[in-house]
Amino acid sequence: MGKVHFLLFFILWLNIEGNEANVCDSWAADAVYAGDGMCMTLNRTVMTLPQAKDMCLTQFGGHVAELRTEYQRQTVMSLIDATGARIVWIGASDEANEEEWLWLSNNDHAHIHSEWWASLQPDNHNGVEHCLVMELTQLRDRSCSKTYSTTCQKYIGNPCDGVLSGAEYYNGSCFKAVVENMTIDVAQDRCENMGAFLAEPNSADLKEFLALFAGMSFSQGENVLLGLTMTPPDDKFRRLSTGDSVDTTNWLIGTLSDLPRMHMEH
């Protein structure tokens, strides 16, 4: 029998009114959380990469966005989609040594997944393309003197630190991936003993985040327990924590069964 995993869900209240708040608002208007304590914001003004580096530092106290995780890559893609910017600078360069990409913030080696590149990229066209951009959803190398919009980022800290160790933040809540073989009843008890719940994808946005989070946390094909159950007579999925039914009619990708590597109790 293979291992069965579950996601811990813990509600994190961010203000005394109990409203969900964007933890990045205090840093920059319209900024969004990008995982690992990072916030990102997109400036549509076009500029060269050197100008972008200066702007991110002087205006936001940060640096040009770096794609160190799939969460951060997805965040930049979402910002591009939301603003219509199309092409933005990414904070990496191979100017020192061709095809040796380094993050601009600290000169760390930039591990860029091959599937993130556009077809036939990078190609160092005319020998002058040493800087990195994202065009819609794919990466390309471009001349550093070209002008594009910019995504800036800054570390503000993970709101879940000190609340649920090792958890990731999303939209007012903390999520933690736990790798351990157990039944859903044992998983529920474990969560409740920590003041938490099994994760419940009760909206399209949360479903999308959980699919991304599971993809980053677990191996391909592994099972993940979620806090939903299908009950007669209507055969609707319901939240284990409250018994409320979950409306799936406006979900982005079919039904609950499309969640990769995730399984609900029937």
C-alpha positions in Angstrom: 0.0 0.0 0.0 1.4 3.4 -1.0 1.6 6.3 1.3 -1.4 8.5 1.8 -0.9 12.2 2.4 -3.0 15.0 3.8 -2.8 18.8 3.8 -3.2 20.6 7.1 -5.4 23.7 7.0 -5.2 26.4 9.6 -7.2 29.7 9.6 -4.9 32.6 10.2 -6.7 35.8 11.3 -4.8 38.8 10.1 -6.8 41.6 11.9 -9.2 42.1 14.7 -12.2 42.3 12.4 -11.4 38.8 11.2 -11.3 39.9 7.5 -8.9 38.2 5.2 -6.2 40.7 4.3 -3.4 40.9 1.8 -0.2 40.7 3.8 1.6 42.6 1.0 -0.5 45.7 1.1 1.8 47.4 3.6 4.7 47.0 1.1 3.1 48.1 -2.2 -0.4 48.7 -3.6 -1.7 45.7 -5.6 1.2 43.5 -4.5 0.5 39.8 -4.1 2.0 37.1 -2.0 4.3 34.7 -4.0 5.3 32.1 -1.4 8.4 31.7 0.8 7.7 35.1 2.4 7.9 37.0 -0.9 5.6 39.7 -2.2 5.5 40.8 -5.8 4.2 43.8 -7.7 4.2 44.7 -11.4 5.2 48.1 -12.8 3.9 48.5 -16.4 6.3 51.4 -17.2 8.8 50.1 -19.8 12.5 50.5 -19.0 15.8 48.7 -19.5 17.0 46.1 -17.1 19.5 48.4 -15.3 16.7 50.9 -14.9 14.4 48.1 -13.6 16.9 47.1 -11.0 17.3 50.7 -9.8 13.5 51.2 -9.8 12.8 48.1 -7.7 15.5 49.1 -5.2 14.7 52.8 -4.8 10.9 52.7 -5.2 10.1 49.4 -3.4 13.3 48.5 -1.5 13.4 45.2 -3.3 14.8 43.7 -6.5 13.6 42.4 -9.9 11.5 39.3 -9.4 13.3 35.9 -9.4 11.6 32.6 -10.3 13.1 30.3 -7.6 9.9 28.2 -7.2 6.9 27.2 -9.2 4.7 29.3 -6.9 6.8 32.4 -7.8 6.6 31.6 -11.6 2.8 31.2 -11.4 2.6 34.5 -9.5 4.4 36.4 -12.2 2.2 34.7 -14.9 -0.9 35.8 -12.9 0.4 39.4 -12.7 1.0 39.5 -16.4 -2.5 38.1 -17.1 -4.1 40.6 -14.6 -2.3 43.7 -16.0 -1.9 42.9 -19.7 1.8 43.7 -19.5 2.7 40.7 -21.8 6.5 40.9 -21.3 8.3 41.6 -18.0 11.9 41.6 -16.8 13.0 38.6 -14.6 16.0 39.1 -12.3 18.6 36.8 -13.9 21.5 37.2 -16.4 24.2 35.2 -18.1 26.2 38.2 -19.0 29.3 37.0 -17.1 29.4 33.6 -18.6 27.1 32.5 -21.5 24.4 30.0 -20.5 25.4 30.3 -16.8 22.3 32.1 -15.4 22.7 33.9 -12.1 20.1 35.6 -10.0 20.7 39.4 -9.9 20.0 39.8 -6.1 22.9 37.7 -4.9 24.6 36.0 -7.9 23.3 32.6 -6.9 23.1 30.0 -9.6 19.6 30.3 -11.3 18.1 26.8 -11.7 15.7 27.4 -14.6 13.6 24.4 -15.6 13.9 23.5 -19.2 10.1 23.5 -19.7 9.9 27.1 -18.6 11.7 28.3 -21.7 9.9 29.1 -25.0 10.8 27.0 -28.0 14.4 27.3 -29.2 15.2 29.6 -26.2 17.6 30.8 -25.0 19.4 31.6 -28.3 21.5 34.7 -27.5 20.4 36.2 -30.8 23.2 38.3 -32.4 25.3 37.6 -29.3 23.7 40.3 -27.2 20.8 38.6 -25.4 22.1 38.1 -21.8 19.0 39.1 -19.7 15.8 37.3 -18.9 12.2 38.1 -19.6 8.9 36.3 -19.2 6.6 36.7 -22.2 3.1 35.7 -21.1 3.9 32.2 -19.7 7.4 31.4 -21.2 10.9 32.6 -20.7 13.2 34.2 -23.3 16.6 35.8 -23.4 16.7 39.4 -24.5 19.2 42.3 -24.7 19.5 44.1 -21.4 19.0 47.4 -23.2 15.5 46.5 -24.5 12.6 48.1 -22.6 9.9 46.1 -20.9 7.6 46.3 -17.9 9.0 45.0 -14.5 8.0 42.7 -11.7 9.6 43.6 -8.4 9.7 41.5 -5.3 10.7 41.8 -1.6 10.9 39.4 1.3 8.4 40.4 4.0 8.3 37.1 5.9 6.0 34.2 6.0 2.8 35.0 8.0 2.6 31.4 9.0 6.0 31.3 10.8 5.3 30.9 14.5 1.7 29.8 13.8 2.1 26.5 12.0 5.8 25.5 11.5 6.7 24.7 7.9 3.4 25.9 6.5 2.8 28.1 3.5 0.4 31.1 3.4 -2.5 31.7 1.1 -5.3 34.2 1.4 -5.6 34.4 5.1 -4.8 30.8 5.9 -1.8 28.5 6.4 -1.3 25.1 4.6 1.1 22.4 5.5 1.9 19.2 3.5 2.3 16.2 5.7 3.8 12.9 4.4 2.5 10.1 6.5 0.4 7.0 6.0 -3.0 7.3 7.7 -6.7 7.1 7.2 -8.9 10.1 6.8 -10.3 9.7 10.4 -6.7 9.7 11.8 -5.8 12.6 9.6 -8.9 14.6 10.9 -8.0 13.8 14.5 -4.4 14.9 14.0 -5.5 18.2 12.4 -8.1 18.9 15.1 -5.4 18.3 17.8 -3.5 21.1 16.2 -6.5 23.4 16.0 -6.6 22.8 12.2 -8.7 21.2 9.5 -8.0 19.0 6.5 -7.7 21.4 3.5 -11.1 22.0 1.9 -11.0 23.3 -1.8 -14.3 25.2 -1.5 -13.6 27.7 -4.2 -12.1 27.7 -7.7 -9.2 29.9 -6.5 -8.4 27.7 -3.5 -8.7 24.5 -5.7 -6.1 26.0 -8.1 -3.7 26.9 -5.2 -4.1 23.4 -3.7 -3.3 21.8 -7.0 -0.2 23.9 -7.3 0.8 23.3 -3.7 0.4 19.5 -4.0 2.5 19.6 -7.2 5.3 21.3 -5.3 5.0 19.2 -2.2 4.4 15.6 -3.3 5.7 13.2 -6.0 3.8 12.5 -9.2 1.0 10.0 -8.7 0.9 10.1 -4.9 -2.5 10.4 -3.1 -3.5 13.4 -1.1 -6.4 13.4 1.3 -8.7 16.5 1.3 -11.4 17.6 3.8 -14.4 16.9 1.5 -16.8 14.1 1.4 -19.6 13.0 -0.9 -22.8 12.1 0.9 -26.3 10.8 -0.2 -28.9 11.4 -1.2 -27.8 14.4 -3.3 -24.2 13.1 -3.8 -22.8 16.6 -3.3 -19.4 17.2 -1.9 -19.5 18.7 1.6 -16.9 20.2 3.9 -15.9 17.9 6.7 -15.5 20.8 9.1 -19.0 22.2 8.7 -21.1 19.9 6.5 -21.7 22.7 4.1 -22.0 21.7 0.4 -19.4 22.9 -2.1 -20.6 24.5 -5.3 -18.4 23.2 -8.2 -20.4 24.7 -11.1 -17.9 27.6 -11.7 -14.7 25.7 -11.0 -12.0 26.3 -13.6 -11.2 22.7 -14.5 -14.1 20.4 -14.5 -15.0 18.7 -11.2 -13.2 17.8 -8.0 -12.0 14.6 -9.6 -9.7 16.6 -11.8 -7.5 17.7 -8.8 -4.1 16.1 -9.5 -3.0 13.6 -6.9 -5.8 14.7 -4.6 -8.5 12.3 -3.3 -11.7 13.0 -1.4 -13.6 10.5 0.7 -16.9 9.1 -0.8 
